[in-house]
């Protein structure tokens, strides 16, 4: 049996993301590591992490780094999540303050193991950001939880 060894066509330059580097990237990486935070940028292996982080932009990911879903398109780790870290909202607010953000973007892994799907922590992080960085806007990308239809109506 013959196997073709034809070369693959070269990808266009606009399709390739440069390796993450730069001062802002290194500073944001150090901050996220020091505060023991997760970002969807890293957890989902986003190829644009260098571009965003060099602009001091990141999407903070609450409720740990392990998702209870097994979505085939997502690179976030899947499995049984660790217990909720109730200090995480304060550390996210600290990162928002340290970065001098006017607008913060928050998301989370799916937590179908929780009755509220994580609603409590979203409320806590919004309050923490408001206390720490008055006037800072925020957007929450809340996962669609199997368990959390009632808590969001409060």
Residue pairs with C-beta under 8 A, 6 or more apart in sequence:
17 47
17 48
17 50
17 51
18 50
18 51
19 50
20 49
20 50
20 53
21 50
22 50
22 53
22 54
23 54
24 53
24 54
24 55
24 56
25 49
25 50
25 53
25 54
28 53
28 56
28 58
28 99
29 53
31 37
31 95
31 98
31 99
32 38
32 39
32 42
32 58
32 95
35 91
35 92
35 94
35 95
36 91
37 60
37 61
37 88
37 91
37 92
37 95
38 60
38 61
38 62
38 64
38 65
39 58
39 59
39 60
39 61
40 46
40 59
40 60
40 61
40 76
40 107
41 48
41 49
41 52
41 53
41 58
41 59
42 49
43 61
43 65
43 75
43 76
43 77
43 109
44 74
44 75
44 76
45 75
46 52
52 58
56 99
56 100
56 101
57 105
58 99
58 105
59 105
59 106
59 107
59 141
60 92
60 95
60 96
60 104
60 105
60 106
60 107
60 125
61 76
61 106
61 107
61 108
61 109
62 88
62 89
62 92
62 106
62 107
62 108
62 109
62 118
62 121
62 122
62 125
63 81
63 84
63 88
63 108
63 109
63 111
63 118
63 121
64 81
64 82
64 84
64 85
64 109
65 76
65 77
65 109
66 76
66 77
66 78
66 79
66 80
66 81
66 82
66 109
67 74
67 76
67 77
67 78
67 79
67 81
67 109
67 110
68 78
68 80
68 81
68 109
68 110
68 111
68 112
68 113
69 78
69 110
69 112
70 78
76 109
80 113
81 109
81 111
81 113
84 111
84 114
84 121
86 121
86 124
88 121
88 125
89 121
89 124
89 125
89 127
89 128
90 128
90 132
92 104
92 106
92 125
92 128
92 129
93 125
93 128
93 129
93 131
93 132
93 133
94 132
96 104
96 129
96 132
96 133
96 136
97 132
97 133
101 133
101 136
102 135
102 136
102 137
103 136
103 137
103 138
103 139
104 129
104 133
104 136
104 137
104 138
104 139
105 138
105 139
105 140
105 141
106 122
106 125
106 126
106 138
106 139
106 140
106 141
107 140
107 141
107 142
107 143
108 118
108 121
108 122
108 142
108 143
109 143
110 117
110 143
110 144
110 145
111 117
111 118
111 143
111 145
112 145
112 146
112 147
114 120
114 145
114 147
114 148
115 147
115 148
115 151
116 147
116 148
116 151
117 143
117 145
117 146
117 147
117 148
117 151
118 142
118 143
118 145
118 148
119 142
119 148
119 151
119 152
119 154
120 151
122 140
122 142
126 138
126 140
129 136
129 138
130 136
142 152
